[in-house]
């Protein structure tokens, strides 16, 4: 009994477009910056509120998040429109696309080698530590 051949998907080779990856990188940078600035704004507001509670209102997480997102959006748009930065990110995407990544088998073998060498070094260091501990205990006992 023979098994029927598998239906293989037709893979269409697309040209590599570094600008797509640059846009994605700027978007991820915006998300990261929005998170950081939202938390920073909320923390600074709480700190300033502890000194001047009457002048400043109680810290509002929604307002701090809005301020952080707006600041991040302005920063991302400025960075995205900067020709030098966009070119740099596009060139970095091209360089990363030219990397030869290891296969699954190569990664597995390298991981096993690292784990085994780590265990061997740990045992050797433990033996050396035990030896010198006994030597120093013997010397202090004299």
N, C-alpha and C positions, 0 to 999 in steps of 0.2 A: 504494500500500500504506500503510495507516494503522497507527500503532502503538497497541497497546491502552492504555487508561487505566491509570495506576498505581494500585495499591492504597494508599490513604492510611490512616495510622493514625488512629484516633479519639482525639483529644486531650481528656482530661477536665480541665476547669479545677478545680484544687483551691484551697481558700481558703488564704491565706498564714497560717501559724502561726508567729509569732516565737518561741514557747517551744521549738519543735523546734530552731531555729537556736541558741537560747541554750544548750540542752543540748549541742548539737554543739560550740559554742564552749568550754564548760566542759570537755568531754572532751578537745578538742585542747589546751586549757590544761594539763590534767592530764598529757597525754603530754609536752608540752614541759617542764613543771616536773619530771617524773620523770626525763627525760634530763639536765637541768641538775643536779638534786640528786644523781643517781647519780654523775655525774662529779665534782661538788664534794665529795661524801663520800669518794670514792676518793682524790682529791687531798689533802684535809685529813688523811685517815688516813695517807697516805704521808709527808706533811710531819711529822706528830706522831711517826710511827714513826722518822723519821730522828733525832729528838731523844731519844726514849725507846724504844729497841728492845726492852729487856727487859720493860718494863711493858705495852707494846702488842704484839700479835701482828703478823706480817707482813700487809700489806694484802691483803684478799681481794676480788677483783672481784665475786663473787657476793653476798657480804655487803653490800658497799657499794651494789650495785644494789638489793638488797632494802630497805636502809635508805632509799635515795633514793625508791623507789617508795612505800614506806609513808608517808614524810613528804609526798610529793606527793599521795597519796590523801587524807590527813588535810586538807591545805590545800585540795584541790579540793572536798571535802565541805563544809568550812566556808564556802568561797566560794559554792558552789552553794546552800547553805541560807540564805545572807544575802539577805534580801528586797530590799534596796537594790541589791546587785550584780546579782541576777538581773533585776530591773526595768531596770537600766541596759543590760545586754547585750540584753535583749529590745527595748528602744527603739532601740538601735543597729541591730539587725537590721531593724526596721521602716524606719528611715531609709535603710539601704542598699537595701532593696527598692524604694524610691521613686526611686532614681537612674535617670536616662535614660542608658543605655549607648549608645555610638556603634555604628553598624553596621560591618560588615566593610569596606565601601567607604570609609566616612569614616575608619576607622582606617588603611587603606592610604594614602589621600591625605595624611593628617596625617603619617604616617611618612615618605613621600617628601619632603614639604616640610621636615621636620626634617633629613633626610639631606642634601638639596640645600643648605639654608642653612648647615649645618655645614661642608660642603665649600667653599662660597663664603667663609665667614668664615676658614676655615683657609688658603685661598689668599691672601686679603687680609693676614692676619697674617704669613704667610711672606714676602710681598712687602715689607711694612713692616720686618720683621726684616732681610731682605737689604739693603734700602735703608739703614737706620740702621747696620748692620754695616759697609757700605762707607763711609758718612760718617765713622764713628768711626775706621775704619782709615786713612782719608785724613787726618783731623785728627791722629792720633797720628804719622803719617809726617812731618808738618811739622817 
